[in-house]
Amino acid sequence: MAALVGTLGALLRMVVLCLWLHIPYPVRGLSTDGQVLLVFKASMQDVDGVLENWNAADATPCSWNGVTCDQSSSVVELNFHNANLTGPVPAILCQLPKLSKLNVSWNYLVGTIPTGFLECAALELLDLSYNLIVDVLPVDIWELPSLLVLNLSYNNFSGHIPESYGKFPKLTHLDLSANLLEGSIPSHIGNVSTLVLFEAHMNTFNSSLPVELGNLKHLEVLGLSWCLLQGNIPASLGETNLTALYLEDNSLAGSIPPELGKLKRLVVLDLSNNSLTGGIPRELMFLPNLRELQLYQNKLSGQIPAEFGNLTSLVEIDLSENQLVGPIPESVSFLTSLELIHFHTNSLNGSIPTGIGSLPGLYDLKLFNNLLTGQIPARLGEPSRLQTLDVSSNSLVGLIPRGLCTGGALDTLILFDNELSGDIPEDLGSCPSLQRIRLQNNKLNGSVPVGLWSYPLVKHVDLSNNELDGDITFEKVTTSMLEALYVNNNLFSGSFPTQVGSLANLIILIASNNNFHGELPKELGDLNFLTKLELANNDLTGPIPTSLSQCERLSTLNLSGNQLVGEIPSVLGSLPALNVLDLSHNKLSGPVPPELGELHLSDYNFSYNNLSGVLPEPFAESPLESSFDGNPALCLSSAGCGGSRVKKSTSSAGVAWVVIGTFGAALTILLVGACLFWRKYRTAYQYWNNKDPDLTWSLTSFQKVSFTEEEVMESLDEDNVLGSGGSGKVYKVTLSDGQAVAVKKLWTSPKGEARHDNGFKAEVETLGKIRHRNIVKLLCCCTNQKSNLLVYEYMPNGSVGDILHSPKTSSILDWPTRYKIAVGAAEGLAYLHHDCVPHIVHRDVKSNNILLDLNFEAHVADFGLAKLLEVTPEKLESMSAVAGSFGYIAPEYGYTLKVTEKSDTYSFGVVLLELVTGRKPLEPEFGDGDIVKWVTKKIETKAGALEVLDGKIRASAQEDMMLVLKVGLLCTNYSPSHRPTMRDVVQMLMEACPKTQGVKYKKESAPTKFSPSQQPSAHSALFASTACKWDGRI
């Protein structure tokens, strides 16, 4: 028996040994920390292969990517910044007992923060910024005993900042920026005595700053910009140790506390874009370390303190867009470190201090929109690498200084609306860095240096309204970025250069009112991006080039007042975007091509030529007044032309019958015409003749208008209808001065009554006060008891939806144009949501409510109209007026019946998906779904993600389009709380700036705000380290 037991024991040991030998070596040798990391790896999608070298065969993980160990091979630091990882927030990592630093920023972490993070007892730094975490802020995270740095910025945290955040025992850095936080900043934050940095930019606190922040004696950085903060700036902040104070873009009021002058270590002070009043405290002039002073866009008054020269460390100063008066202090000339001076849009007077021209580091000087006199400093640009000079809209005299481009960096020169004289300096013709030059509305004379518009970087040249002469030549042009050229109202002569065809990116060419002669060059047809061509009132001869038909984006063509001959090319009728056509006062002959009648022209003029034949039917039906005068052989209809003329007869009876027949026909025509006239103009007749006070029109103006209500009424007929929608019918009205406006007649109730209560008037007045470059201007409102009319500025290029989804015009919208539309529309909506008082919810955001001006700049239309259509909540007949349009309606509306700012965000996200895909919100291919579900399904694979991009433009902009696609998907998140605000959307779109050419945005380095938890490395594509910033001065 013993032998048997021994034998079985030996056999059992052999089995165990064999089993042990078959266990994979990694489990036998890899440390516990390494095994924890492998579990983390298994929970992540690692599309870039960052974790590929995590080898289970290693003894320790210390050589793995992103892993740092101490001398005992224990993991102490993990850095997965910008690793493109996707997965849940990794609480498993808290099983690493010595982990002190965890950086998982700039990834795609989703879900919530698990309670397991409280097990990270040794954790000193936790950076989860720039992810997709959806949660409330973790209440108990203050219990981590060693935590020094907590960065939760750029996620989707919502709710309030917990009061428990005043209990952190050691915390030095807290960053909660760019989330969905609301409520107030708890006063308990003032109890975290160790705090060095506190940032919570881009949230919606909508409260005042707690005075308890002054208790933070070690606080060096306070960043609370874009937070809707109200009230005053606490004087107690002067008791801190601040080196940087960021409170820009809020609604702070009151005066700037003089106590801020105690912050002797202050380097950056940014209080811009608030409602601060009073003067600039003299105490601020004694901050020895101050490098940046940003006080622009407030309501500051008084003079710039004379002690400005004491700020010897100052590098940037921006006092623009205030109400400052008086002279620019001479002491500014002593600040030798100054690189940027922005004093524009105030009421400063006197001369520009001469010493400014000698500042060695000055690269940006903007003094426009003031009352400055005297001359531009003669040495400006000589000792420095001057990049931007804008002193426009003043009363400056004298010459343009020589030497502005001595440093070889000048890219922007804006001097318009002054009284400058003399010639344009020759050295500007040898300044290859130039990109924009605007010298219009001065008294300049002489010829223009060739290089001014011939260098490859120049984009915008405006020399209009001067006395410049000589030829225009583009001899040096090889590759050109020129987009806009204005030389109208000068004395230029010679033939128009054939080299114009080499300006491949030209969008606008205006050269009217000069002395150009010769034929129009056929090379104009090579300008594929041209939208506006005006060469009126010259001495041009020859035929109109048929090559112009190649300019598919052309919306305005004005060749009037020349000596052009030949027939009007019928191929002009193939221009899909043509909106304005003026060929008047030439020597053109032949018929008006019927193809032109197929265009949607808002304005046209063929008068005073030698045109003949029958006018095409669309023109004959509704010709603009005087548009065909001066063409004696041109007939409005075939009845009065050619062989239909009656021959002379010697028969008296024949004559009699002719007279009788003519009289009868005339009488019939008169009666029919009277009926038609009555039908067409009865609105005007009723206006002039009604005795019913209910039909008396009242005009309320919100802008300066030069028309009356009767002018508007006279054109409200079916011939002028542009379209109709959920809110009413839209008419195009051409006024007596040639100006076009859009008139929306709001739908009435089923009883034929219009809403005209006090609430309606107040809401319309609120809409009329809105002023933003990306919102259609409401000019006035015409009302009576039966109807309400809203009169808007007219947008000649129609809607984004019409152009994008038409096979004939979709090619007009390349990616740079679509991106510009996206940013412009987003900025308009952000203004309605965040900057209007009261805030306005659009309620019907869609591509057909985003209109385009002549330069394809986006303007949001129909904002707030759904609200206006509500007679009362009880009488509301159709909820669609409030909810929006099919395909754009946010999913939560189905169960809440409420529309919020986040509903607008969802609808705008659909618009972004339209721009990226070229698809409509609802298409048969989507089945029972919509564009959101279709895109969401497609992007599950990389091939599918590329497939959703619009194939017409994808090849040249694939990466850029993907960035905007991501923003669109964030906007269309099913949960409203997880969608970004429109302000966040603008920021994300700015950070998705195209690399492609032709967009009027420029990349600038994002302002650096110190945060030790952010390590320098390449950021993810969606949130690039450079931001696209709109340059408002084109």
Buried (B, 14 or more C-beta within 10 A) or exposed (E): EEEEEEEEEEEEEEEEEEEEEEEEEBEEEBBEBBBBBBEBBEEBEBEEEBBEEBEBEBBBBBEBBBBBBEEEEBBBBBBBBBBBBBBBBBBBBBBBBBBBBBBBBBBBBBEEBBEBBBBBBBBBBBBBBBBBBBBBBBEEBBBBEEBBBBBBBBBBBBBBBBEBBBBBEEBBBBBBBBBBBBEBBBBBBBBBEBBBBBBBBBBBBBBBBBBBBBBBEEBBBBBBBBBBBBBBBBBBBBBBBBBBBBBBBBBBBEBBBEBBBBBEBBBBBBBBBBEBBEBBBEBBBEBEBBBBBBBBBBEBBEBBBBBBBBBEEBBBBBBBBBEBBBBBBBBBBBBEBBBBBBBBBBEBBBBBBBBBBBBEBBBBBBBBBBEBBBBBBBBBBBBBBBBBBBBBBBEBBBBBBBBBBBBEBBBBBBBBBBEBBEBBBBBBBBBBBBBBBBBBBBEBBBBBBBBBBBBEBBBBBBBBBBEBBEBBBBEBBEEBBBBBBBBBBBEBBBBBBBBBBBBBBBBBBBBBBBEBBBBBBBBBBBBBBBBBBBBBBBEBBBBBBEBBBBBBBBBBBBBBBBEBBEBBBBBBBBBBBBBBBBBBBBEBBBBBBBBBBEBBBBBBBBBBBBBBBBBBEBBBEEBBEEBBBBBEEBBBEBEEBEEEEEEEEEEEEEEEEBEEEEEEEEEEEEEEEEEEEEEBBEBBBBBEEEEEEEBEBEBEEBEEBEBEBEBBBBBBBEEBEBEEBBBBBBBBBBBEEEBBBBBBBBBBEEEEEBBBEEBBBEBBEBBBEBEBBBBBBBBBBBBBEBBBBBBBBBBBBBBBBBBBBEEEBBBBBBBBBBBBBBBBBBBBBBBBBBBBEEEBBBBBBBBBBBBBBBBBBBBBBBBBBBBBBBBEEEEEEEEEBBBBBEBBBBBBBEEEEEBBBBBBBBBBBBBBBBBBBBBBBBBEEBEEBBBBEBBBEBBEEEEEBBBBBBEEBBEEBEEBBBBBBBBBBBBBBEEBEBBBBBBBBBBBBBBBBBEBEBBBBBBEEBEEBBBBBBEEEEBBBBBBBBBBBBBEBB
